């Protein structure tokens, strides 16, 4: 069950990152003004916040089921970065301070890198600490 939750979190993260990725690709390469494209990005933006909350909850459940409790692991580092990313995003939404948005994006990038570490080398902390 924990592996299903893990892959569900990867899919959710893909949906969460897709508006940013689509806008970036459009700005740099496509430069389209297509209405369908704009409507798709708008729809994905509406999913961003609820999927972020869902991912924060599901990631905690995934880690608990996989490890049998809360332990130091690459997944716990990933969860901490996701949680900080969500806090920065929520703070930006409430306070509308540009610096919070900039740090939200930076933490999202760090979360993505930690996801790659967690997927490809999940026991990295075990080897570093022993």
Buried (B, 14 or more C-beta within 10 A) or exposed (E): EBEEBBEBBEEBBEBBBBBBEBBEEBEEEEEEEEEEBBEBBEEBEEBBBEBBEBBBEBBBEBBBBBBEEEEEBBBBBBBEBBBBBBBBBBBBEEEEEEEBBEBBBEBBEBBBEBBEBBBEEBEBBEEEEE
